[in-house]
Amino acid sequence: MFQLDNCVYYMATLGLKQVTECYNQTLKDYGATRVQWIALYYIEKSDGLRQSELAQLMHAKETTIARLTGRLIKNGYIQRKTDPRDRRAVKLYCTEEGHKMFNTLLPVCDSFYQKIIQDIPQNELDVFRSVLDRLVINSMEEG
C-alpha cells in the first residue's frame, strides 16, 4: 500500500527543500540567492550567453529568466550587449562587479557542497546521481 513517508520523490523533495533553505541562508550572508548564483555562474563561465540559453541551462521559463537578469543588471552584476555577429541578438556578460561577486561566492558554494557531501563515499554519490537520473527519466515516460 502507498505510504507517502516512504515515497522516494516525497523524501527527495523534503531533503532538497532542507538543503536549498540552508544553501539560500548561506548565500544570503553575501547578498545573493541560490538562483542568482546559478545564473551568475553560467554567465561567468560563458563568453556571452543569450537569455534563452540561460533559461535552458537553468531549466526555467524565459519570463522568469528575464526578471532574474533584470535584478542582476540592477545590482550591477551583469550587462546586456548586442552580439556583433547578429545585431538582433543580445547576450549577457558579467560586469567587473559580477566577476567580483562570482569570485567571492565560488569558494562559499564549493565549501557548502563539500559540507553536504562529507563522509559520503564517491561510489554512493555516483549511485545517487544514477538513481536520480533514472527517477527523472521514468517521470517523463508516458504510461
DOLUMTI-902040 format. One record per residue: residue in one letter; y, x, z negated of N, C-alpha, C in turn; residue number from 1. Coordinates in steps of 0.001 Angstrom, whole numbers, plus 524288, in hexadecimal, padded with zeros to 5 digits. Atoms other than C-alpha are relative to their C-alpha. Example, Ala and Ser with C-alpha at 12.3 -4.5 7.8 and 13.67 -1.06 7.14 Angstrom:
2
<atom residuo="A" n_v="7FB5A" n_u="8037A" n_w="80000" ca_v="7EE6C" ca_u="8300C" ca_w="7E188" c_v="804B0" c_u="80384" c_w="80000" num="1"/>
<atom residuo="S" n_v="7FB5A" n_u="7FCCC" n_w="8003C" ca_v="7FBDC" ca_u="83566" ca_w="7E41C" c_v="80442" c_u="7FCFE" c_w="7FD26" num="2"/>
This chain:
143
<atom residuo="M" n_v="7FB5F" n_u="8034B" n_w="80000" ca_v="80000" ca_u="80000" ca_w="80000" c_v="804E0" c_u="80378" c_w="80000" num="1"/>
<atom residuo="F" n_v="7FB16" n_u="7FD17" n_w="7FF8E" ca_v="80DBA" ca_u="804AF" ca_w="8033A" c_v="802B0" c_u="80070" c_w="7FAB7" num="2"/>
<atom residuo="Q" n_v="7FCF7" n_u="7FF09" n_w="804BE" ca_v="814FF" ca_u="80AF4" ca_w="7F7DF" c_v="804A8" c_u="80357" c_w="80180" num="3"/>
<atom residuo="L" n_v="7FB39" n_u="7FD5E" n_w="7FE60" ca_v="82302" ca_u="80ECF" ca_w="7FA4F" c_v="80093" c_u="80563" c_w="7FD83" num="4"/>
<atom residuo="D" n_v="7FF4E" n_u="7FB05" n_w="802BB" ca_v="82316" ca_u="819A1" ca_w="7F02B" c_v="7FC91" c_u="80464" c_w="80219" num="5"/>
<atom residuo="N" n_v="80370" n_u="7FC0E" n_w="7FDBD" ca_v="817FF" ca_u="820A9" ca_w="7F750" c_v="800CC" c_u="8009E" c_w="805E0" num="6"/>
<atom residuo="C" n_v="7FEF8" n_u="7FFEC" n_w="7FA63" ca_v="81D89" ca_u="81E91" ca_w="804EB" c_v="8030B" c_u="804F9" c_w="80161" num="7"/>
<atom residuo="V" n_v="7FD9F" n_u="7FAF1" n_w="7FED3" ca_v="820CC" ca_u="82BC6" ca_w="80B18" c_v="805A6" c_u="7FF99" c_w="801D3" num="8"/>
<atom residuo="Y" n_v="7FAA0" n_u="80030" n_w="7FE26" ca_v="82D0F" ca_u="82776" ca_w="81227" c_v="803BB" c_u="7FE57" c_w="7FBB2" num="9"/>
<atom residuo="Y" n_v="7FCB3" n_u="8017D" n_w="80472" ca_v="83243" ca_u="8210B" ca_w="805C9" c_v="800D6" c_u="804BE" c_w="7FC6E" num="10"/>
<atom residuo="M" n_v="7FF9A" n_u="7FB4A" n_w="80342" ca_v="82F4D" ca_u="82D5A" ca_w="7FDF1" c_v="8038D" c_u="8040B" c_w="80296" num="11"/>
<atom residuo="A" n_v="7FCB8" n_u="7FC48" n_w="7FD1F" ca_v="83598" ca_u="835B4" ca_w="8088C" c_v="805B7" c_u="7FE64" c_w="7FFC0" num="12"/>
<atom residuo="T" n_v="7FA9D" n_u="80201" n_w="8003A" ca_v="841AA" ca_u="82D0B" ca_w="808A2" c_v="8026B" c_u="80117" c_w="7FAAC" num="13"/>
<atom residuo="L" n_v="7FDF3" n_u="7FF0A" n_w="8054A" ca_v="84342" ca_u="82DEE" ca_w="7F9EC" c_v="800F2" c_u="805CB" c_w="7FF0A" num="14"/>
<atom residuo="G" n_v="7FF68" n_u="7FA59" n_w="800B3" ca_v="84110" ca_u="83C9D" ca_w="7F9EF" c_v="8049D" c_u="8021E" c_w="80309" num="15"/>
<atom residuo="L" n_v="7FBA8" n_u="7FE3A" n_w="7FCC4" ca_v="84A79" ca_u="83ED6" ca_w="80512" c_v="8053D" c_u="7FE36" c_w="7FDC0" num="16"/>
<atom residuo="K" n_v="7FB2A" n_u="80200" n_w="8025D" ca_v="854B0" ca_u="83653" ca_w="7FE6B" c_v="801B1" c_u="80380" c_w="7FB73" num="17"/>
<atom residuo="Q" n_v="7FEC3" n_u="7FCA7" n_w="8047F" ca_v="853F3" ca_u="83EA3" ca_w="7F218" c_v="801E6" c_u="8055E" c_w="801C2" num="18"/>
<atom residuo="V" n_v="7FE7A" n_u="7FAD9" n_w="7FE0E" ca_v="8549A" ca_u="84B8A" ca_w="7F989" c_v="80558" c_u="7FFB2" c_w="802A0" num="19"/>
<atom residuo="T" n_v="7FAFF" n_u="800AF" n_w="7FD49" ca_v="85FD6" ca_u="84672" ca_w="801F4" c_v="8047E" c_u="7FF6F" c_w="7FC26" num="20"/>
<atom residuo="E" n_v="7FBE9" n_u="800A0" n_w="803F8" ca_v="86794" ca_u="84247" ca_w="7F601" c_v="8014F" c_u="80541" c_w="7FD70" num="21"/>
<atom residuo="C" n_v="7FF1C" n_u="7FACF" n_w="80252" ca_v="865CF" ca_u="84FC7" ca_w="7EFE3" c_v="802D3" c_u="8039B" c_w="803D8" num="22"/>
<atom residuo="Y" n_v="7FD9D" n_u="7FCCA" n_w="7FBE8" ca_v="86969" ca_u="85656" ca_w="7FCC1" c_v="805C0" c_u="7FE94" c_w="800B0" num="23"/>
<atom residuo="N" n_v="7FA91" n_u="801BF" n_w="7FF7E" ca_v="875A7" ca_u="84E0F" ca_w="7FE35" c_v="80346" c_u="801AE" c_w="7FB50" num="24"/>
<atom residuo="Q" n_v="7FD28" n_u="7FE5D" n_w="804AF" ca_v="8797E" ca_u="8511E" ca_w="7F039" c_v="80148" c_u="805D2" c_w="8003A" num="25"/>
<atom residuo="T" n_v="7FF20" n_u="7FA66" n_w="7FF71" ca_v="877F4" ca_u="85FA8" ca_w="7F2DF" c_v="8047E" c_u="8010C" c_w="803CF" num="26"/>
<atom residuo="L" n_v="7FBF7" n_u="7FF29" n_w="7FC03" ca_v="88070" ca_u="85ED6" ca_w="7FF1C" c_v="80549" c_u="7FDC8" c_w="7FE61" num="27"/>
<atom residuo="K" n_v="7FB22" n_u="80275" n_w="801D3" ca_v="88A7D" ca_u="85621" ca_w="7F871" c_v="80377" c_u="803F6" c_w="7FD2C" num="28"/>
<atom residuo="D" n_v="7FD12" n_u="7FBEF" n_w="802C8" ca_v="88E6E" ca_u="861BC" ca_w="7F00B" c_v="80323" c_u="8036F" c_w="803C5" num="29"/>
<atom residuo="Y" n_v="7FD59" n_u="7FCDF" n_w="7FBFF" ca_v="892CA" ca_u="86834" ca_w="7FCCE" c_v="80345" c_u="7FC9A" c_w="803A8" num="30"/>
<atom residuo="G" n_v="7FCD3" n_u="8038A" n_w="7FCDC" ca_v="899C8" ca_u="85C45" ca_w="80246" c_v="7FD65" c_u="7FE41" c_w="80508" num="31"/>
<atom residuo="A" n_v="802D4" n_u="80186" n_w="7FB47" ca_v="88F26" ca_u="858E8" ca_w="80C19" c_v="7FBAD" c_u="7FC25" c_w="7FEA3" num="32"/>
<atom residuo="T" n_v="80492" n_u="8035A" n_w="80099" ca_v="88435" ca_u="84F39" ca_w="80E35" c_v="7FB93" c_u="80240" c_w="80342" num="33"/>
<atom residuo="R" n_v="80497" n_u="7FE56" n_w="7FD1A" ca_v="87689" ca_u="8513C" ca_w="81374" c_v="800BF" c_u="7FF14" c_w="805D8" num="34"/>
<atom residuo="V" n_v="7FF3F" n_u="80155" n_w="7FA81" ca_v="87A12" ca_u="84A79" ca_w="8203C" c_v="80426" c_u="80387" c_w="8027D" num="35"/>
<atom residuo="Q" n_v="7FBFC" n_u="7FC7B" n_w="7FDF9" ca_v="8866D" ca_u="8529B" ca_w="821EF" c_v="7FDC0" c_u="8057C" c_w="800BE" num="36"/>
<atom residuo="W" n_v="8026C" n_u="7FAD8" n_w="7FF8F" ca_v="87E8B" ca_u="85EF4" ca_w="81F6C" c_v="7FC83" c_u="8004B" c_w="804CA" num="37"/>
<atom residuo="I" n_v="80392" n_u="80002" n_w="7FB85" ca_v="87455" ca_u="85B46" ca_w="82990" c_v="80321" c_u="80052" c_w="80514" num="38"/>
<atom residuo="A" n_v="7FCB7" n_u="7FFE4" n_w="7FB4A" ca_v="87EE1" ca_u="8589C" ca_w="833BF" c_v="80279" c_u="8055F" c_w="800A7" num="39"/>
<atom residuo="L" n_v="7FD85" n_u="7FADE" n_w="7FFC8" ca_v="88604" ca_u="8652C" ca_w="8306E" c_v="7FBFE" c_u="80432" c_w="80188" num="40"/>
<atom residuo="Y" n_v="80433" n_u="7FC49" n_w="7FEB7" ca_v="87923" ca_u="86CA7" ca_w="83139" c_v="7FF00" c_u="8000E" c_w="805DE" num="41"/>
<atom residuo="Y" n_v="8012D" n_u="80040" n_w="7FA5F" ca_v="87622" ca_u="867D6" ca_w="83EFB" c_v="8049F" c_u="801B8" c_w="80358" num="42"/>
<atom residuo="I" n_v="7FB5B" n_u="7FE76" n_w="7FCF9" ca_v="8841B" ca_u="869B7" ca_w="843B9" c_v="800C3" c_u="805E8" c_w="7FFB5" num="43"/>
<atom residuo="E" n_v="7FF79" n_u="7FA52" n_w="800B8" ca_v="884B2" ca_u="8777C" ca_w="83E19" c_v="7FBF6" c_u="802F6" c_w="8033C" num="44"/>
<atom residuo="K" n_v="8044B" n_u="7FD55" n_w="7FD4B" ca_v="877A3" ca_u="87B12" ca_w="84439" c_v="80050" c_u="7FF7E" c_w="805F3" num="45"/>
<atom residuo="S" n_v="7FF9C" n_u="800C8" n_w="7FA55" ca_v="87BA6" ca_u="8764E" ca_w="851CA" c_v="804D8" c_u="802CA" c_w="80210" num="46"/>
<atom residuo="D" n_v="7FB4B" n_u="7FDE5" n_w="7FD88" ca_v="88569" ca_u="87B9B" ca_w="85B5A" c_v="802BD" c_u="7FB71" c_w="802AA" num="47"/>
<atom residuo="G" n_v="7FDB5" n_u="804CC" n_w="7FDFE" ca_v="88C1B" ca_u="86E92" ca_w="85CF1" c_v="7FBCD" c_u="7FBDF" c_w="80077" num="48"/>
<atom residuo="L" n_v="803F0" n_u="80415" n_w="8003F" ca_v="884C8" ca_u="86201" ca_w="85AA0" c_v="802A0" c_u="7FAC9" c_w="8011F" num="49"/>
<atom residuo="R" n_v="7FDEC" n_u="8053E" n_w="7FEFD" ca_v="88751" ca_u="8549B" ca_w="8604E" c_v="7FE8A" c_u="7FC6E" c_w="7FB7B" num="50"/>
<atom residuo="Q" n_v="80104" n_u="803B1" n_w="80430" ca_v="88812" ca_u="84957" ca_w="856CA" c_v="7FAB9" c_u="7FD5D" c_w="800CB" num="51"/>
<atom residuo="S" n_v="80508" n_u="80287" n_w="7FEE1" ca_v="87C66" ca_u="842FD" ca_w="85D89" c_v="7FB78" c_u="803A2" c_w="7FEA3" num="52"/>
<atom residuo="E" n_v="8040C" n_u="7FC3A" n_w="80163" ca_v="87472" ca_u="84F7A" ca_w="85BA9" c_v="7FF5C" c_u="80057" c_w="7FA16" num="53"/>
<atom residuo="L" n_v="80028" n_u="7FFEE" n_w="805B3" ca_v="87805" ca_u="84FBD" ca_w="84D47" c_v="7FD41" c_u="7FB21" c_w="7FDFD" num="54"/>
<atom residuo="A" n_v="80294" n_u="804E6" n_w="8018A" ca_v="873C8" ca_u="8418C" ca_w="84C14" c_v="7FA18" c_u="8006E" c_w="800A7" num="55"/>
<atom residuo="Q" n_v="8059E" n_u="7FF49" n_w="7FF25" ca_v="8668E" ca_u="84508" ca_w="851E5" c_v="7FDA7" c_u="803A2" c_w="7FBEB" num="56"/>
<atom residuo="L" n_v="801FC" n_u="7FC40" n_w="803D0" ca_v="864C5" ca_u="850BD" ca_w="84903" c_v="7FF9D" c_u="7FDA1" c_w="7FA84" num="57"/>
<atom residuo="M" n_v="7FFD8" n_u="80250" n_w="80536" ca_v="8684B" ca_u="848AF" ca_w="83D0B" c_v="7FD29" c_u="7FAC7" c_w="7FFB9" num="58"/>
<atom residuo="H" n_v="802B7" n_u="80507" n_w="7FFC8" ca_v="86098" ca_u="83CB0" ca_w="84163" c_v="80385" c_u="7FBA4" c_w="7FDE6" num="59"/>
<atom residuo="A" n_v="7FC1F" n_u="803C9" n_w="801BD" ca_v="86CBA" ca_u="83467" ca_w="83F9F" c_v="80290" c_u="7FD67" c_w="804B5" num="60"/>
<atom residuo="K" n_v="7FD2C" n_u="802C2" n_w="7FBDE" ca_v="87498" ca_u="82AAA" ca_w="8477B" c_v="80503" c_u="802EA" c_w="8013B" num="61"/>
<atom residuo="E" n_v="7FB37" n_u="7FD48" n_w="7FE6D" ca_v="88005" ca_u="82FF2" ca_w="84F33" c_v="804C8" c_u="7FE00" c_w="7FD10" num="62"/>
<atom residuo="T" n_v="7FB89" n_u="80212" n_w="802F6" ca_v="8895F" ca_u="826DB" ca_w="847ED" c_v="80039" c_u="80270" c_w="7FA8F" num="63"/>
<atom residuo="T" n_v="80038" n_u="7FD6C" n_w="80520" ca_v="884DE" ca_u="82CB7" ca_w="83B0B" c_v="801EB" c_u="8059C" c_w="8007D" num="64"/>
<atom residuo="I" n_v="7FE68" n_u="7FA8F" n_w="7FF20" ca_v="886BE" ca_u="83A6B" ca_w="84080" c_v="805D9" c_u="80047" c_w="80129" num="65"/>
<atom residuo="A" n_v="7FA5E" n_u="80011" n_w="7FEDF" ca_v="89444" ca_u="836C8" ca_w="8457C" c_v="80322" c_u="7FFC9" c_w="7FAE8" num="66"/>
<atom residuo="R" n_v="7FD4D" n_u="8004C" n_w="80518" ca_v="89874" ca_u="83301" ca_w="837A9" c_v="7FF66" c_u="80522" c_w="7FD00" num="67"/>
<atom residuo="L" n_v="80112" n_u="7FB1E" n_w="802BA" ca_v="8920B" ca_u="83F2B" ca_w="83210" c_v="8034C" c_u="80479" c_w="80230" num="68"/>
<atom residuo="T" n_v="7FCE7" n_u="7FBC5" n_w="7FDAA" ca_v="89886" ca_u="8486B" ca_w="83BB4" c_v="805D2" c_u="7FF1F" c_w="7FF0B" num="69"/>
<atom residuo="G" n_v="7FA89" n_u="80127" n_w="80150" ca_v="8A56A" ca_u="84184" ca_w="8394A" c_v="8016F" c_u="80212" c_w="7FA9E" num="70"/>
<atom residuo="R" n_v="7FF0E" n_u="7FDFC" n_w="8054F" ca_v="8A447" ca_u="844DD" ca_w="82AD1" c_v="8000C" c_u="805F1" c_w="7FFF4" num="71"/>
<atom residuo="L" n_v="80035" n_u="7FA43" n_w="7FFD4" ca_v="8A087" ca_u="852ED" ca_w="82DD7" c_v="804E1" c_u="80245" c_w="8029D" num="72"/>
<atom residuo="I" n_v="7FB1A" n_u="7FE55" n_w="7FD7A" ca_v="8AC46" ca_u="85434" ca_w="836E4" c_v="80481" c_u="7FF68" c_w="7FC2C" num="73"/>
<atom residuo="K" n_v="7FBD5" n_u="80100" n_w="803D7" ca_v="8B529" ca_u="84E29" ca_w="82C91" c_v="7FFF7" c_u="8041F" c_w="7FBA9" num="74"/>
<atom residuo="N" n_v="80075" n_u="7FC01" n_w="80413" ca_v="8AFF3" ca_u="85804" ca_w="822A2" c_v="80103" c_u="80585" c_w="8020E" num="75"/>
<atom residuo="G" n_v="7FEC6" n_u="7FAEA" n_w="7FDB2" ca_v="8B2D3" ca_u="86312" ca_w="82C2C" c_v="7FB52" c_u="80373" c_w="80114" num="76"/>
<atom residuo="Y" n_v="804B8" n_u="7FCE5" n_w="7FF47" ca_v="8A4A8" ca_u="86766" ca_w="82DE1" c_v="7FE4A" c_u="8008D" c_w="805AE" num="77"/>
<atom residuo="I" n_v="8017F" n_u="7FFB9" n_w="7FA7F" ca_v="8A2B3" ca_u="8645E" ca_w="83C3B" c_v="8048F" c_u="7FE3F" c_w="80361" num="78"/>
<atom residuo="Q" n_v="7FC1D" n_u="801CE" n_w="7FC38" ca_v="8AAA4" ca_u="861EB" ca_w="8486C" c_v="7FD46" c_u="7FE6C" c_w="80504" num="79"/>
<atom residuo="R" n_v="801F7" n_u="80196" n_w="7FADE" ca_v="8A889" ca_u="85B6A" ca_w="85576" c_v="802D9" c_u="8032D" c_w="80421" num="80"/>
<atom residuo="K" n_v="7FDAE" n_u="7FD30" n_w="7FB98" ca_v="8AAAF" ca_u="86334" ca_w="861DF" c_v="7FD8C" c_u="7FDFF" c_w="80504" num="81"/>
<atom residuo="T" n_v="801FE" n_u="8018B" n_w="7FAE5" ca_v="8A973" ca_u="85F6C" ca_w="87011" c_v="7FC8F" c_u="80449" c_w="80229" num="82"/>
<atom residuo="D" n_v="803A3" n_u="7FC51" n_w="7FDA1" ca_v="89DE7" ca_u="865CC" ca_w="876C9" c_v="80270" c_u="8020B" c_w="80508" num="83"/>
<atom residuo="P" n_v="7FD86" n_u="7FDD8" n_w="7FB54" ca_v="8A3A4" ca_u="86F22" ca_w="880F6" c_v="7FCD5" c_u="7FF14" c_w="804FF" num="84"/>
<atom residuo="R" n_v="80356" n_u="800EF" n_w="7FB68" ca_v="897FC" ca_u="86C8B" ca_w="889FD" c_v="7FFE1" c_u="7FA42" c_w="8019E" num="85"/>
<atom residuo="D" n_v="7FFEB" n_u="80597" n_w="7FEE3" ca_v="89960" ca_u="85DBF" ca_w="8890F" c_v="8047A" c_u="7FDA0" c_w="7FCEE" num="86"/>
<atom residuo="R" n_v="7FB30" n_u="801D2" n_w="80293" ca_v="8A70C" ca_u="858E4" ca_w="885F0" c_v="7FF6C" c_u="7FABC" c_w="7FD42" num="87"/>
<atom residuo="R" n_v="800D9" n_u="80519" n_w="80282" ca_v="8A1A7" ca_u="84B81" ca_w="88242" c_v="7FD29" c_u="80087" c_w="7FACE" num="88"/>
<atom residuo="A" n_v="80330" n_u="7FF36" n_w="804B0" ca_v="898EE" ca_u="8511B" ca_w="877A9" c_v="80327" c_u="8029A" c_w="7FBA9" num="89"/>
<atom residuo="V" n_v="7FD7B" n_u="7FDC2" n_w="80497" ca_v="89D99" ca_u="85436" ca_w="86A02" c_v="7FBB8" c_u="8023A" c_w="7FC83" num="90"/>
<atom residuo="K" n_v="803D0" n_u="7FD6E" n_w="80362" ca_v="89662" ca_u="85DBA" ca_w="86142" c_v="80252" c_u="80107" c_w="7FAA0" num="91"/>
<atom residuo="L" n_v="7FE7A" n_u="7FF11" n_w="80566" ca_v="896D5" ca_u="8602B" ca_w="852BA" c_v="7FF27" c_u="805BC" c_w="7FE9F" num="92"/>
<atom residuo="Y" n_v="80034" n_u="7FA82" n_w="801A5" ca_v="899A3" ca_u="86D9E" ca_w="84D0D" c_v="801D7" c_u="80068" c_w="7FA5E" num="93"/>
<atom residuo="C" n_v="7FE1B" n_u="7FEEC" n_w="8054C" ca_v="89B48" ca_u="872EA" ca_w="83F52" c_v="8054F" c_u="802A9" c_w="80049" num="94"/>
<atom residuo="T" n_v="7FB16" n_u="7FD3E" n_w="800B0" ca_v="8A8D5" ca_u="876F8" ca_w="83B45" c_v="7FEFD" c_u="804A0" c_w="7FC61" num="95"/>
<atom residuo="E" n_v="80084" n_u="7FBA4" n_w="803BD" ca_v="8AB43" ca_u="88310" ca_w="83303" c_v="7FE8B" c_u="7FDDA" c_w="7FA9E" num="96"/>
<atom residuo="E" n_v="8012F" n_u="8027A" n_w="8050B" ca_v="8AB0E" ca_u="87A1D" ca_w="8271C" c_v="7FA58" c_u="7FE01" c_w="7FFF2" num="97"/>
<atom residuo="G" n_v="80567" n_u="801CC" n_w="7FF81" ca_v="89E30" ca_u="8745D" ca_w="82C04" c_v="7FC1F" c_u="80473" c_w="7FF70" num="98"/>
<atom residuo="H" n_v="8035E" n_u="7FB60" n_w="80091" ca_v="89835" ca_u="881EB" ca_w="82D3F" c_v="7FFB7" c_u="801A4" c_w="7FA43" num="99"/>
<atom residuo="K" n_v="7FFEF" n_u="7FE98" n_w="80595" ca_v="89C73" ca_u="884CD" ca_w="81F46" c_v="7FCA0" c_u="7FC49" c_w="7FCD2" num="100"/>
<atom residuo="M" n_v="80315" n_u="803E7" n_w="802DC" ca_v="8968E" ca_u="87818" ca_w="81A54" c_v="7FA34" c_u="800B8" c_w="80122" num="101"/>
<atom residuo="F" n_v="80572" n_u="7FF0C" n_w="7FE8E" ca_v="889FC" ca_u="87AB5" ca_w="821C9" c_v="7FDD7" c_u="804A6" c_w="7FCEF" num="102"/>
<atom residuo="N" n_v="801C1" n_u="7FB42" n_w="802B7" ca_v="888F2" ca_u="88864" ca_w="81BEA" c_v="7FFC8" c_u="7FF4A" c_w="7FA1C" num="103"/>
<atom residuo="T" n_v="8003F" n_u="80144" n_w="8058F" ca_v="88B98" ca_u="882E3" ca_w="80E65" c_v="7FB30" c_u="7FCAE" c_w="7FED5" num="104"/>
<atom residuo="L" n_v="8043C" n_u="803AD" n_w="80107" ca_v="8818B" ca_u="87807" ca_w="80F8C" c_v="7FA95" c_u="80217" c_w="8015B" num="105"/>
<atom residuo="L" n_v="8051C" n_u="7FE13" n_w="7FE57" ca_v="876AC" ca_u="87F97" ca_w="81650" c_v="7FCBB" c_u="8021F" c_w="7FB73" num="106"/>
<atom residuo="P" n_v="8033A" n_u="7FE1B" n_w="80464" ca_v="8723E" ca_u="8871E" ca_w="80A2D" c_v="7FEF6" c_u="7FBC5" c_w="7FBE6" num="107"/>
<atom residuo="V" n_v="800C3" n_u="8044F" n_w="803AF" ca_v="87406" ca_u="87AE8" ca_w="801CE" c_v="7FB61" c_u="7FCA9" c_w="801C4" num="108"/>
<atom residuo="C" n_v="8043B" n_u="8033B" n_w="7FDD8" ca_v="86B17" ca_u="87315" ca_w="80ACC" c_v="7FAD7" c_u="802E9" c_w="7FFF2" num="109"/>
<atom residuo="D" n_v="804C7" n_u="7FCE5" n_w="80030" ca_v="86149" ca_u="87E14" ca_w="80BB9" c_v="7FDE9" c_u="8003D" c_w="7FA6D" num="110"/>
<atom residuo="S" n_v="8018D" n_u="7FFCE" n_w="8057D" ca_v="86117" ca_u="87F34" ca_w="7FCF1" c_v="7FD92" c_u="7FACE" c_w="7FE49" num="111"/>
<atom residuo="F" n_v="80222" n_u="80525" n_w="80152" ca_v="85EDE" ca_u="8708C" ca_w="7FB92" c_v="7FA87" c_u="7FF6B" c_w="8025B" num="112"/>
<atom residuo="Y" n_v="80515" n_u="80057" n_w="7FD68" ca_v="853C1" ca_u="8713D" ca_w="8056C" c_v="7FBF2" c_u="8034E" c_w="7FD19" num="113"/>
<atom residuo="Q" n_v="803A4" n_u="7FC95" n_w="802D9" ca_v="84D85" ca_u="87CBA" ca_w="7FE4B" c_v="7FE79" c_u="7FD91" c_w="7FAC3" num="114"/>
<atom residuo="K" n_v="8010B" n_u="8028B" n_w="80509" ca_v="84EAE" ca_u="87524" ca_w="7F189" c_v="7FBF7" c_u="7FBA7" c_w="8009A" num="115"/>
<atom residuo="I" n_v="80383" n_u="8047E" n_w="7FFA0" ca_v="847AC" ca_u="86914" ca_w="7F698" c_v="7FA8F" c_u="8017A" c_w="80213" num="116"/>
<atom residuo="I" n_v="80536" n_u="7FE72" n_w="7FE25" ca_v="83C90" ca_u="870A4" ca_w="7FCFD" c_v="7FD79" c_u="80415" c_w="7FC7A" num="117"/>
<atom residuo="Q" n_v="8023C" n_u="7FC06" n_w="80372" ca_v="83A7E" ca_u="87A2D" ca_w="7F1CF" c_v="7FAAE" c_u="7FE36" c_w="7FE0A" num="118"/>
<atom residuo="D" n_v="80549" n_u="800F7" n_w="801F6" ca_v="82C63" ca_u="87B15" ca_w="7ED5D" c_v="7FCB0" c_u="7FC8A" c_w="80390" num="119"/>
<atom residuo="I" n_v="80330" n_u="802DE" n_w="7FC39" ca_v="8279F" ca_u="873D5" ca_w="7F982" c_v="7FE1F" c_u="803F3" c_w="80408" num="120"/>
<atom residuo="P" n_v="80208" n_u="7FC2D" n_w="7FC3D" ca_v="81EAD" ca_u="87C85" ca_w="8018D" c_v="80141" c_u="7FE6F" c_w="805A5" num="121"/>
<atom residuo="Q" n_v="7FEA1" n_u="800F2" n_w="7FA88" ca_v="821E4" ca_u="87DE0" ca_w="81009" c_v="7FC12" c_u="7FC60" c_w="802AA" num="122"/>
<atom residuo="N" n_v="803E5" n_u="8035E" n_w="7FD7B" ca_v="8150E" ca_u="87786" ca_w="8140F" c_v="800C6" c_u="7FA42" c_w="7FE7E" num="123"/>
<atom residuo="E" n_v="7FEEC" n_u="80564" n_w="8019B" ca_v="818A0" ca_u="86B5B" ca_w="80C29" c_v="804DF" c_u="7FDE4" c_w="802B9" num="124"/>
<atom residuo="L" n_v="7FB5E" n_u="801A8" n_w="7FD10" ca_v="82613" ca_u="86AE5" ca_w="81287" c_v="7FE97" c_u="7FECF" c_w="805A3" num="125"/>
<atom residuo="D" n_v="801C8" n_u="800F0" n_w="7FAA3" ca_v="81F76" ca_u="86BF1" ca_w="81FD0" c_v="7FD1C" c_u="7FACB" c_w="80067" num="126"/>
<atom residuo="V" n_v="802D5" n_u="804F7" n_w="80007" ca_v="8165F" ca_u="860AA" ca_w="81C52" c_v="803D8" c_u="7FB7C" c_w="7FF5E" num="127"/>
<atom residuo="F" n_v="7FC11" n_u="80413" n_w="800C8" ca_v="821F2" ca_u="8589B" ca_w="81777" c_v="802E0" c_u="7FECB" c_w="80515" num="128"/>
<atom residuo="R" n_v="7FD3B" n_u="800C7" n_w="7FB02" ca_v="82945" ca_u="85ABC" ca_w="82444" c_v="7FC7B" c_u="7FD50" c_w="803F6" num="129"/>
<atom residuo="S" n_v="803B9" n_u="80249" n_w="7FC58" ca_v="81D2E" ca_u="85759" ca_w="82C12" c_v="7FF0F" c_u="7FA3A" c_w="7FED1" num="130"/>
<atom residuo="V" n_v="800D9" n_u="80576" n_w="80191" ca_v="81AA0" ca_u="84AE0" ca_w="82464" c_v="804DE" c_u="7FCC6" c_w="8011B" num="131"/>
<atom residuo="L" n_v="7FB1E" n_u="802D4" n_w="7FEFC" ca_v="828E7" ca_u="846F5" ca_w="82543" c_v="800AF" c_u="7FEFD" c_w="805D4" num="132"/>
<atom residuo="D" n_v="7FFC0" n_u="800B9" n_w="7FA4F" ca_v="828C2" ca_u="84929" ca_w="833FC" c_v="7FC57" c_u="7FB9D" c_w="801B8" num="133"/>
<atom residuo="R" n_v="803D4" n_u="803FF" n_w="7FE78" ca_v="81C9D" ca_u="840B7" ca_w="83517" c_v="801B2" c_u="7FA90" c_w="7FE38" num="134"/>
<atom residuo="L" n_v="7FDFA" n_u="8050C" n_w="801D2" ca_v="8229F" ca_u="835D3" ca_w="82CD8" c_v="80429" c_u="7FDF0" c_w="803B9" num="135"/>
<atom residuo="V" n_v="7FBDB" n_u="8018E" n_w="7FC57" ca_v="82E5B" ca_u="835B5" ca_w="835F4" c_v="7FD9C" c_u="7FE35" c_w="80527" num="136"/>
<atom residuo="I" n_v="80288" n_u="80162" n_w="7FB05" ca_v="825CC" ca_u="83589" ca_w="84221" c_v="7FD2E" c_u="7FABF" c_w="7FF72" num="137"/>
<atom residuo="N" n_v="802D3" n_u="804E4" n_w="800D0" ca_v="81D32" ca_u="82AC3" ca_w="83C8E" c_v="803B4" c_u="7FB52" c_w="7FF88" num="138"/>
<atom residuo="S" n_v="7FC58" n_u="8045A" n_w="800B2" ca_v="82912" ca_u="82293" ca_w="838F1" c_v="8024C" c_u="7FE2F" c_w="8052F" num="139"/>
<atom residuo="M" n_v="7FDAA" n_u="8015D" n_w="7FB01" ca_v="82DD5" ca_u="822CE" ca_w="84703" c_v="7FC11" c_u="7FDD2" c_w="803EA" num="140"/>
<atom residuo="E" n_v="80407" n_u="8020F" n_w="7FC72" ca_v="820E1" ca_u="81EF0" ca_w="84D25" c_v="7FFEF" c_u="7FA16" c_w="7FFB8" num="141"/>
<atom residuo="E" n_v="80054" n_u="805B3" n_w="7FFCB" ca_v="81F9D" ca_u="810E3" ca_w="85179" c_v="7FAA8" c_u="7FE43" c_w="7FE22" num="142"/>
<atom residuo="G" n_v="80509" n_u="80244" n_w="8017D" ca_v="81539" ca_u="80836" ca_w="84BE1" c_v="7FF4C" c_u="80004" c_w="7FA7C" num="143"/>
